Amino acid sequence: MNKETTQWYSPALGCEMPIVSYGHYGFALLLVPTAAADYLEYERFQLMESLKPYIDGGKVKVYSINSINNESWLNNNMAGEHKAIRHNQFNEYVFNEVIPFIRNNTSPDTEIITCGASFGALHSMNLFLKRPDIINGVIAMSGVYDLTEYSKGFFDDQVYINSPAHYIPNLTNDWFLQHIRKSRHIHILTGSGDYEDPEASRRFSGILNAKAIPHTLDVWGSEWKHDWPTWRAMLPVYLEHHF
């Protein structure tokens, strides 16, 4: 499996940000880490190994970036307003730096699909929904889509606009809705075992249905826990049967 790592100073975040890619060809899968993890998390937990046949076969080229959750929502020493500012800077980093990097690294018409597990599921969903003109879809695994689950009671306009469960019910802008609805790849996956919250996925699926947004909701059984074996099983299934 071909692996390449690079980094640059991010104007949006004001620090060096690494990115790793796996493979040569295929659509681009952009992985957003869980919780406070880094860009190598998915490799450490052997998700890359589970995707190896699809990477080596040219179906997908995978990119993975750092999270900055420990500088925002998971930083207990930071005011809620400042957490929101840092989160928005992360969004700008992805939109204005990572997406152009992927386009230049592949081709201008390459599909880009965001993907993440746990907190990464919320981020990957939010990134797609906010910029469906430059991101083509999302695979969200074991997520909740209400940012107040992580904001420790803080709520303002910035939390609202980064919380899909809050802003999608009120979305009436035809431009956004048309771009979101034309995606062939909005996939919401969850297990039903320990520490999973399948009702969060069902609730968000209901929100998308109310907006006539096509998507897949796939709830796996109680043997599938909120843990890496579940995500190592889920993602290859979706690459095999939906891409």
N, C-alpha and C positions, 0 to 999 in steps of 0.2 A: 504494500500500500504506500503510495507516494505521500509524503508529509512535508509541508513547508511552513515555516514560522517566520513572521515578520512583525514589526511594530513601528509606530510613529508617534510623534507628540501630537496629542489631540487638542486642537484649539478649543473644542467644546468643553472638554473635561479638565484641561490644564495639566495633563500628565501623560506619560508614555503609556500607550495601550497596545498590548500584543494581540495578534490574531493568528490562528493556525488553520491550515487547510489540509484536507485529505482527499486524494484522488486527482484525476486529470480532467474528466469530462462529465457531462450530465447536468441536470438542473442543480441549482445551488440551494443547499439546506443550511440555513444560518441558525446555529444553536446558541441559545441564551442560557447561561448556567442557572442552577438552583441556588436559592438563598445567597450566601456570601462567597460562593465558590469562584474559581478562576477558569481561564480558557482551556485548561487541560483536564477539567473535571470529567468530562464525558469519556475521555480516553482512559483516565485512571480507573473508572468504574466499568470499563470494558464494553461500553456502548459502541465504540468504533470497531471493535472486533466483531460485534454482532452485525454491523453494517458492511463488513469487508467485502462480501460477495457483490453487493450493489455498487460499492465504491470502485472496486477493481474491474467490475463489468461495465463501467462507464454510465451507469444510470444516474448517479448522483455525485456531486462534489460537495463535501461538507466543510463548512467554516464554523469556527467556534471562537467566541470573544469572552473577555472578562465581564463579570458583573461588577456593579458598584453599589450593591445593596448595603454593604457594611459602611458605606459613606452616605447612605440615605435612610431608607425605611428600617434597617436593622441597627442603626446607630442610636443607642438609647441616650446618648449625651447631646443629641442635636435637636433643636427646635423643629416642630413639624413643618413650619414654613420653609426652613432651610433644607429639610429632607426633600420637599417638593421641588425646590430649585435644582438640587443636585439630580433628582430623577429626570427633570426636563432636560438637563444638560446631557444626560445619558441618551435620551431620545434623539437629541440633535446629533450626537456622535454617531449613532446608528444611521440616521437618515442622510446626513451630509458627508460622512466619512466612510463608514463601513459599506453601505450600499454602492456608492461609486467605486470603491476599491474592488468589490466583487464584480461589478460590471466591467471594469477595466481588466480584471483578471480572467474573465470568461469571454462573454460577448454581450453587446447591448441588448439583445433580445432573450437572454437567458432568464428563465423563470427563477425567482427567488422566493423561497418558502421559509418563514420563520418557524422555529420549533423550540420547545422547552418543556421541562418537567417541573412540577411543584410551583414555586414562585416564578420560575422561568416560563411556565405556561401562561401566567397572567401577562408577563412582559411581552412574550411573543405574540399573544392575541392583541394586546394593546398596540404594539408596533404596527401590525398589519392593518388594524381597523383605522388607525390614524393616518396611514399613508398607503391606501390600497392602489394608488397610482404607480408606486415604485416597488411595492411588495405584493407578490401574487397570491399568497395564501399562507396558511398556518396549520401546524400540527401541534395541538396543546394537550399535554398529558398530565393527568392528576392535578388539575389546577382549580383554584377558585378565582372568580373574575370580579370580585368586590375588593377594591384596594383597602377598604377600611379594616379588612381582616389583618392587615399589616401596619396600619397607621396609628395603632394604639389610641383610638378614639379621636384623633385629629381629623378634621374635615374642613376643607375650604375649596375654592374653585379649582385649584390645581390638583387636589385629590380627585375631585369630580371628573375632570377631563382626562385623567389617567386610570379611571375605574370603569371598565367596559360595562359592568352591571348597572352603573349609574347613567352613563351618557348614551348608550345605545337606545334605551327606551324613549329618549327624547330627541333622537336624531331624525330630522326631517329634511336635511339638505339632500336634494336629488343627486347632486354630483357624487357625494360620498356613497349614498345608497346604491347608485348604479354601479360604481366601481367595486363595491363590496359584493354586490349580488352576482356580478359576472365571474367571480372567482370559482374555479372548479375544486378548490382545495381548502375548505374550512373544516377541519377535523378536530372534534372534541372527544378525547379518550380518557377513561378513568377505570380503575379497579373498584371493587367494593369491599376490600379487606381492611386490615388494620390501618388506621390513620388516613384512609382515603375518605373523600367527601363526595360521593357520587351525586348527592342532591344538589351540590353546587353546580355540577356540570348539567344536570337536568334543568335547573333554574335558568342557567344561561342559554341553554338550547331553546327553552321556551321564549326567552327574550328575542332570540334571533328569529324564531318562527313568527313571532308577532310582527316583525319587520320584513317578513317574506324573504329572509336571507337564507339561501340554500346552504346546508351544512350536513356533516355526518356526526351523530352522537353515538358513541360506542361504549357501553358500560359492561366491563368484564366482571367476572364472578368474585365471590368472597375469598377465593384462594389468592387473589391478586392484591398485594399490599402496596402501600405507599413506599416503594423501595425500588432499587435498581433492577432486580430481576424482572419486575413488571415492565419497566421501560425498555429493557433490553429485548423483551419479547414483543412489545407493542409496535415499536418503530419499524422493525423489519417487516412485520405483517403489512403495515400501511405502504411501505415502499414497494412491496411485492404486488399488492392488489389494487392500489389506487394511483400509482404513478407509472 
